[in-house]
Amino acid sequence: MAIGRISTGIPGLDEVLHGGFLPASSYLLLGGPGAGKTVLSLQFLLQCRDDDSRCLFLSLTESVATIRRDAASFGWNLDAIDLVDLTLIDTSPRTNGEYSVFSPSEVEEENIWTRIYQAIEKHRPRRLVIDSVTNLRYLSTDEYQYRKHIQQLIRYLSQQQCLSLLLFEPGELEREQSIAMAVDGILELHSEISKERVTEIRTLEVSKFRGSDYLSGRHTLRITADGIVVYPHRIEILQRPGRESMKLSTGITALDELLMGGFHLGTCTLLTGPSGTGKSSLATHFLVEAARNGVRGAMYCFEEGAESILDRCRGINIPLQSCLDRGTVILREVNPLEMYPDEFLEIIRRDVESDSRQIVVIDSLRGYNLAMDEFGNLTANVQNILNYIRRQRATLFLLNEMENIVGDLRISEDGVSYLADNVLMIRYAEYSGEIIKVVACLKKRHGDFQTDLREFKISGQGILVGEKLSRLRGLLTGVPQVEDLGSKPEL
């Protein structure tokens, strides 16, 4: 955490704020009902409690009993936080149950501001939350009085060296801009329903942060059983540190010949082809072979479950289970309907940086696109992952499913092929009344490769790659023909 900053207590939010809140500052926390304002503010006070700071929560909307009950659902103990209930206000003088002389707003306004200052004077907090100042707006006799009171309060809190969070409804801010100008920062919580998924998408955005820079944009968040977690939207800087000199053998002799030694570590490889051609099996084989050479890997499965992958590997003699047992390979099942792009990248970051995973496999781009469709362009999201992987000198394999089984040749349908350093294609072809598979390297940015087309098989003994199919032409159309080698012109 940066020097002089105060941690928010929210995982991920300190990074968004470049270290946390600034001392003796007031921040406006915007959000509609259910957006998570109270949860975030309590989580912030719990962090301050751990720092041995005096903390005060002034509630104008809910009773203290309700706040404690809601906090208990997260397993939080609020005993070290001073909770003051300002929802029940003494409304005297009254005559037969009715106000006399003064209007209700005039009596309640004077009373509530007095009680706020009394609570602050009594508890002398270093951290303060007021939930919410929207209610203070409702109790004000006019806009001028409200502006005067709120600006005085913010100045007073700054003089007391108190860091404060003021909760506010976003709709009211459009009518009352004076509070936005008075505070040092504004954090906005959004909760939207996805039209495509019919699921909730929660985000956080910083629109003002006086005295400091911050990560701009909308950052996705989740309210978990332990509280709020923020996933910062990082724009990974494009760096090309240069490929590693070490090559990663595929473990298949004929395929190594095709690639003239294998893949360079630190590159991105696109495995493309129709469904059922064996892309996932080949990627799993690569992971196991790399593990034999001491390179740890991770596979993120958007479509197929881990048990299904293990069953398939057992049937084709790929010892994936032993790698999982040793921890040299991990499989992570990803539900594409429950994952945010920045949340997924955070998982990759943890595996690469904390668990030393140097090979990352995404299976497949179609499942990833389904997960990320609500959050912008697929290519932009993949580019962000690739920029990070390259900076870490790790190796990325992207599995891409093509719609066409035979016919016109296309590398990808999503426009991501230009991102790859290597492109390996597996394709169906019809020959002598049978369906065969062929494999070819279409691109290898670093180093030379053979332009051969070779037969590709998956059997009980594993993955097999044959010799060059020299007597067939038209393989890429899917319907090859036998070629008369004698009539082939000299080069």
PyMOL commands that set and color helices and strands:
alter all, ss='L'
color gray80, all
select helices_A, chain A and resi 13-16+37-50+64-72+104-123+133-139+143-159+170-175+178-182+253-258+279-292+306-315+320-326+341-354+365-375+378-391+417-419+475-477+485-487
alter helices_A, ss='H'
color red, helices_A
select strands_A, chain A and resi 26-30+55-59+82-85+94-95+98-99+127-131+163-168+185-193+200-209+218-224+227-231+247-248+263-264+268-274+297-301+329-333+359-363+395-402+422-431+434-444+454-459+462-468+472-473+481-482
alter strands_A, ss='S'
color yellow, strands_A
deselect
rebuild
show_as cartoon
